[in-house]
């Protein structure tokens, strides 16, 4: 088994470049467009600009206005696949460097997961197994351990509980804006609001994009547009389907500091306290299959009425208060209905688009966890022309039945 020190050294080797250093710069700067101003697109734009590319970001609404704004924003490595877990661990190491160098305010409080009965305990044990064999195994806790770790929590009966010390969470809107600021400081331009409408190819090579604000000459285009990625890729004659994946989060008004830990308790209850004091939580992975949710379960949209929005928000906050009594007077600030960019196999889709090699795609459900490492690797592939082996399993080619790209 690899020792923790050796593992951290290996990860650090992928993330030691200092900000402000054009680590991949070339004499002739590539003109690279990035479609999408969420956390993944912003991270890619920042890395490309630092590497010396002439970057233009195209965002049709505003920074972090899509899935990023509505993300639970948990940085973690809880997946069973060892290869995918290693990618996430490498990204977590990159996050720590970014946090130190850019002052991102990431809360590295860890993650507490507990169960109140034996059926739920099996899920907790399965979660723990995801980190077996890594340098970061979980710590098992009893009720006394929970009380010591998170004194404000009243967990009720505890059948099993784990604590993962390496997990963190962040303010995704703030971090996205910091990345975009950094990109601009290195020469990137932001076109907001601007929508890409057409891709101009000649002899199979990208010449420009046509947008709502006019034509922009480009050498490469990165599509990191979240749930809009399929519609942008269709402009390159590449068909890609994502799973429709709505999710609901309730956010309270700011409160005094209560906890730095991400909590996941029985019956899908998950919550965290952001750096500004607001509590963010959910109690279901998706809206229940009920008539009032039919529209949002079938297509991206909004709640049919404000009463339903408020009902969800107050229910979630009341469930949080049941295990965090200090939150009993929390005031509902907003309810976020988001639509996650979910690949059909739950794995990132990263790399040049078949049939359109100057177009590069980066779309993933775990955008918050993976944004830094995907950005670093995408920059190597776009600027240097490398084929990063760590991304080999995540290429768009694996959806061969979905490909309709043709030679231009």
N, C-alpha and C positions, 0 to 999 in steps of 0.2 A: 504494500500500500504506500502511495506517495505521502511523504511527511508534509505537515501543514506548512512549514517554512519553505520547503521546495515548491509546494503548490503556489504559495503566494509570490514567490520569486518568478515562477513561470507566468503567472497572470500579470505581474507587474511589467514583464517584458513586452506585453502587448499594449501597455498604456503609459509608457514613461515619457512620451513626447510632451514638451512644454507648450503651453498656449503661446501663440504669437510666433511660433517657429514653423516655417513652411516645410514640413517634413517630407513632402512628396513633390516639391515645386519643380517645374520644368521651364526651360527658356521660353517656350511658346505656350501661353496660358490657354487652356481649353475654356470655351464658353459653355457653361453648364447651367441648364435650367432645372429647378426643383419645383415640382408641382405638389403643393401641400405645405401649409404652415403650422402643422401639428408638431408634436414633440419629435417624431421620427424625421420628418422633413427638415425641421429646424436644426437637429443635430447633424444631419448630412450636410446641410448648407454651411454650417459652421466649420465642419471638418474640411470640406472642399475649399472654402474660402481661405482657411489657414494654410492649405496646401498649395495655394497660388492660382486656383481656378478663378475665372471671372464668372461669378455666380449671380443668377437672377432667380428669386423666389416668386412663384405665382400662387397666390392664395385668393380664393373666390369670395370669402367672407371676412375672416380676420384670424389673427394668430390664435391657435389652440381653441378654435370655436367648435370643433367637431368632437370626435371621440376623446381627444386629449382632455378637454375641459370636463368631460363627464366620466373620467377614469377614477377608479379607486386608488390608483397611483401607488401600488404596493410593489416594492422592489424585492424579488425573491427568486429562489432556485427550486421551487417545489414542483418538479416533474420527474417522472419515473425513468424516462429515456436518458441514459448516461451521456450521450453525445449532446443532446439538447441542454441537459443540465450544465455541462461544461461550458457551453456557449453563454448561458445565463450567469454562471459564476464569473466568467471573464468580463461580462458586462458590468456586474456588480463591482468588480475591482476598478473598472474604468469610471464608474459613478463616483467612487470614493476620491479618485484623483480630480475629477471635475468639481466635486464639492469643495475640496480644499482650494483649488485654483480659482474658481469663479464665485465662491461664497454662495452656493445654491440653497443653503438652509435645509439640507436633507436631514430628516429625523431618523437617526440610526438607533431606534429603540427596540428592535427585535419584534418577534411574532409569538403570541401566546394562543394556543389552540387547545380547547378542552371539550370534553364530552360528559353528559350527565347520565348516560345509560350504556349498556354493553353494545348495542347496535351502533351507536355513535362512536364508541370507543374503537371499534374496528376501523372506522374512517380515520381517526386520529393516528392509530398505529400504521395505517397505510401511508398517511402523510409523512410520518417519521421515517419510513423506509426509503422515501425519496432522497434523503440525505445520507443514507447508509453508505459507507465506503468513501465518503468525501472527508476532507479535513475539518468539516463543520457539522458533526452529528448533533442532533437535538439533545436537549436536557429534559429528562423526565421529571415531572412535578406531581406532588399531591396537593391537597387543599392548603396545607401549611405553606408549601412552596409558592403557590399562587398568591397567597396573602402577603408573603414577603416580597415577591416580585412586583405585584400590582396591588397595593394596599386599598385602592379605591374600589376594587372589583368585589362583588358578591356573587360568586359563580353558581351557588346552589350545589347540588350533589355533583361530585367529581368522580367519574369512572376512569378517566385517563386524561392526562394533560401533558403537553410538550411546550418547550420554549426554544425558539431558534434565535440565536443572538445576532446573526449577520443581516437580518432583514431590515429594510428601511422604508420610508415613505416620504413623499415630496408634494409640493404644490405644483401641479403640472402646468398651469398657466404661467406662473412666475418663471419656472425653469425654461419653458419654451421661449418666452420673451428674452430671457438672458442669453439663450443660444442665438436667437436672431440678432440681438444687439452685438454679440461677438462676431457673427458673420458680417454684419454691416461694418464693424470696425476694421475688418480685413477686406473691405471693398465690395461686399455683396450689395445688390440692390433688391429692394422689396417692392413688388407690384401687388398692392392690396387696395381695393378688391379687383382682381383680374382673373378671368377664367380662360383656360386654354380651350380653343375651339377646334383647331385643325393642326395636324403635323405635316410639315412640308418635307417630302423626301425626294431625292434625285439619285437615280442609279443605286437605290438601296441605302443611301446614307442620308442622315438627318441634315437638313439645311436650316430650318427655322420652325418656330411655332407661330401660329396665328391666334391671337387672343382678342378679347373684347376691347383691348386698348391698342391693338395693332399687331404688326408682324415683328418678331424678335428673332434675329439670326442666332443659331446655336449649333454647337458641335455634338453635345450630348444632352439627354433629358432624363432626369430621375423622377419617377412617379412614386410619390409617397403620400397619396391622397386619401388614405384610410378607406372608408366605405365607398368613396368615389373612384377608387383605383380601377375597377373594371370598366367604367365608362371612359376613363382617360386611355386605358390600354386598347380599348376598341378603336381608337383613332389610329393605333398602330396595327390594326387588324389582328389583334390577339384577344381571344376570348378567355376570360377568367371569371369564375363564379366564386363568390364568398357566401358564407352562411349568414342568414339574417339573425342577428343576435342582440336584441334590445336588453337594456338593463336599467334599473332604477336606483338612484342614490338620494338619500335625504341629507341635507346639510343644515346644521344649526347656526344661529348667530354665535359670535365668539364668546367663549366662557373662560374662566380662570383655568390655568394649567391643571389637568387631572392625570394625564398619562402620556407617555411617549411610545407606547407599545401598540402594535396592531393586534387587535383581539378578534378571534373567531371562536364563537361559542356554539352551543347546540342549535339545531334547526336553522342552519344557514345564516345566523346572525354574525355580521362582521362590521367592525367599526374602528376608527382611528381618530385622533385629535390632531388637527393640522397645527402648524407653527403659529397661526394667528388665533388659535383657541377654538375654532369651530370644530364641531364633531361631524364626521362624515360616515355614513353607514348604509348597510343594506341588509335585507333578511330573505332574499331570494335571488337565485342566479338569473332569473328572467321573470317577466310578468306572468302570473298564473293564467292558465287557459280558461278564461271566463269571457262572457259576451262583451263586457265593457273594455276588454283588452284586445279584442279581435283585430282592430285596425293596426295597432302598433306591433302586434305579433306577426302581421303579414307584410308590413312595409314601414319604412321610416316615416315618422310623422310626429305628432304631438298628442298629449292627452286629449280625449274628447271634451273634457271640461275641467275647470279649476277645482271643482269639488273632489274629483277623483285624484287629482294631483295632491291636494292637501290631505286627503285620506291616507294615501301612501306615506307621505312625509311624517304625519303625526304618529302613525302606527310604528314606523321604524324608530323614531325617537323614543317612543314609549317602551319599546323592546330594549333599546340601549339602556334606558334609565332603570329597567328591571334588574340589570346586572351592574349598573354604574349609578348608584343612588344619587350621587352628587350632580347628576345630569337631569334630575327630575324636573327642574324648572327651565330646561333648555328650550329656547324659542326657535321655532322652525324658520329658517331663512329662505331656503329654496329647495326644490325637488328637481333633480337632474334626470332626465330621460335621455339616455345615450344609446347609440347603435355601434357596437364594436366591430371592427374589421376582422372577421373571423375566417381564416382559411379553412377549407373543407376538412383538412387533416390536422387542424390545430397547430400547425408548424409554420414558421415564417416562410414567405415567398420572396426570394432575394436573388437578383442577378439580371444579366442582359435578357431582353425579350427575344425569344426565337423569331427569326424573320425580320427583326428590327434591332440589330446589335447596338445601335447608338441610343437605344431607349433602355433604361435600367429601372427595375421595379423593386420596391422595398415595402412590403405590407405584412403586418403581423398583429395578432391579438395582443401579445405582451409588449406593446410599444414602449411603455414606461420602463420596464425592466431592460429591454433589449436595445433601446435607441442608441446608447453610446457605442456599443460594440458593432452594431450594424452600420453605423455611420463611419466608424474607423475602417472597417473592412470594405465598405462600398467605395470609400475614397481611394484605397489602395487599388481596387479593381478598375475604377474609372480613370484615375490619374496615371497610374503606373501600367495599367493593362494586365495586372496580376490576375490569377484565378486563385482566390483564397480557399485553401482546402477545407477550412472550418465551415464554409458555406455550401460545400458540395451537395449536401443532402437537401438543401432548401431551394434549389433552383426551380424556376417556373416550368422547366421542361417536364417535371414530374406529372404535370396535369396534361399529359399528351392528348387525352381525349377532348380536352377543352381548346386545344390550339387550332386556330384558323388563320394564322399568319401566312401571308403570301409575299413573294418577292415584289418589291416596288419597281 
